[in-house]
Amino acid sequence: MPSRDGTFYTSPSASASAAKGIEATATASAAAAERLLGLGAREAVDYRDPNWSATLRGGFDAALIIATGTADTALPLVRDGGRLRSLTSDAPAEERGITSWDLYVEPNAAQLAQMAEQAAAGTLKQAPEPLPLSEGPAALTRVVSGRAGGKKIVLTQE
């Protein structure tokens, strides 16, 4: 498949990509398609259509899987050497040089409570890097590749 400067999202999460010049395609319900196109997605495909993947030409640089059960179907749409990240714990085995893994966010109530107490007391020592929301895709790339330098990245409304 030819490479294309784009990212493929398997959920309604394409909003910040267009601002950075990233061509994004989203899968979403038909009801959400217009909203996603308005947010900058180049294309919105109804994931409820059993043949949704056949409507896309593929060659995507990356896929971010947020809809359960779509990772295996999305993998063939990623170019050789691309990346697939799944938030739904169903990342398929790596193939064709595509890195594929599950991405987890693990909340910890005790740590959050401690941080809230420190924030209220004015003793919380954090060095967040505030970035505009439009830089979200680049920030994710830095975090996933381990180049965030241990910083906490906070995306802010522009």
C-alpha positions in Angstrom: 0.0 0.0 0.0 1.3 3.5 -0.7 2.2 5.6 2.3 0.0 8.5 3.0 0.6 11.4 5.4 -2.2 10.5 7.7 -3.4 8.9 10.8 -6.3 6.5 11.1 -8.4 6.7 14.2 -11.0 4.0 15.0 -13.1 6.2 17.1 -14.3 9.8 17.2 -10.9 11.4 18.1 -9.6 13.3 15.1 -10.1 16.8 16.3 -6.6 18.1 16.9 -4.9 16.5 13.9 -6.0 18.9 11.1 -4.5 21.9 13.0 -1.0 20.2 12.7 -1.4 19.3 9.1 -2.1 15.7 9.8 -4.6 14.0 7.5 -7.0 12.1 9.8 -9.7 9.6 9.0 -12.1 8.7 11.7 -14.5 5.8 12.2 -17.6 6.8 14.1 -21.4 6.4 14.1 -23.2 8.0 11.2 -24.6 10.5 13.7 -21.1 11.7 14.7 -19.6 11.9 11.2 -20.6 15.5 10.5 -19.2 16.7 13.8 -15.9 14.9 13.1 -15.6 16.3 9.6 -16.3 19.8 11.2 -13.4 19.1 13.6 -11.0 18.5 10.7 -11.2 14.8 9.9 -10.7 14.3 6.1 -13.1 11.4 6.1 -15.5 9.7 8.5 -16.5 6.1 8.0 -19.4 4.4 9.8 -17.9 1.7 11.9 -21.3 0.0 12.2 -21.1 -0.9 8.5 -19.7 -4.4 8.4 -17.6 -3.5 5.3 -16.2 -0.2 6.7 -12.6 -1.1 6.2 -13.2 -1.8 2.5 -14.2 1.8 1.9 -10.7 3.0 2.9 -7.7 2.9 0.7 -5.2 2.2 3.5 -1.6 3.0 3.7 -2.1 4.9 7.0 1.0 5.8 9.0 -0.8 5.0 12.3 -4.0 3.7 13.8 -5.3 4.6 17.3 -7.9 2.0 18.3 -10.6 3.2 20.7 -13.5 1.1 19.4 -13.5 -2.5 20.8 -13.2 -5.2 18.2 -11.7 -3.0 15.4 -7.9 -3.6 15.8 -7.7 -6.7 13.7 -9.7 -5.0 10.9 -7.6 -1.8 11.1 -4.2 -3.5 11.0 -4.2 -4.2 7.2 -4.9 -0.5 6.7 -1.6 0.5 8.3 1.4 0.8 6.0 4.4 -1.4 6.4 6.5 -0.1 9.3 3.6 1.9 10.7 2.1 1.9 14.2 -1.0 0.6 15.8 -2.0 1.5 19.4 -5.0 0.1 21.1 -6.8 1.5 24.1 -9.2 -1.6 24.0 -6.6 -4.3 25.0 -6.9 -6.0 21.6 -3.7 -5.0 19.8 -3.0 -7.7 17.2 0.4 -9.4 16.8 3.0 -7.3 15.0 3.5 -7.9 11.3 5.0 -6.2 8.3 7.2 -4.1 10.6 4.1 -2.5 12.2 4.6 -2.0 15.9 1.4 -2.9 17.7 0.7 -2.7 21.4 -2.0 -1.9 24.0 -1.8 1.5 25.5 -3.0 1.7 29.1 -3.9 4.5 31.5 -4.1 3.2 35.0 -5.9 5.4 37.5 -4.7 5.2 41.1 -7.1 6.6 43.6 -4.6 6.8 46.4 -2.1 8.8 44.3 -4.8 11.1 43.0 -6.0 11.8 46.6 -2.4 12.5 47.7 -1.9 14.9 44.7 -5.2 16.6 45.4 -4.1 17.2 49.1 -0.7 18.5 47.9 -2.3 20.8 45.3 -4.7 22.2 47.9 -1.8 22.8 50.3 0.3 24.4 47.6 3.1 21.8 47.9 2.5 19.8 44.8 5.7 19.9 42.8 5.0 19.3 39.1 6.6 20.7 36.0 3.9 20.2 33.4 4.5 21.3 29.9 1.4 23.1 28.8 0.7 22.7 25.1 -2.2 23.8 22.9 -4.7 21.1 22.1 -3.7 21.3 18.4 -0.3 19.9 19.5 -1.9 16.7 21.0 -0.9 14.3 18.2 2.8 15.5 18.4 2.7 15.3 22.2 1.3 11.7 22.0 4.1 10.8 19.7 6.7 12.2 22.2 5.2 10.3 25.1 4.8 7.0 23.2 8.3 7.1 21.9 9.7 8.0 25.4 10.9 11.5 24.4 8.8 13.5 26.8 11.6 13.5 29.3 9.5 12.5 32.2 7.4 15.7 31.8 3.7 15.8 32.4 2.1 17.1 29.3 -1.1 19.1 29.7 -3.2 20.0 26.7 -5.0 23.3 27.0 -7.9 24.9 25.0 -6.5 27.4 22.5 
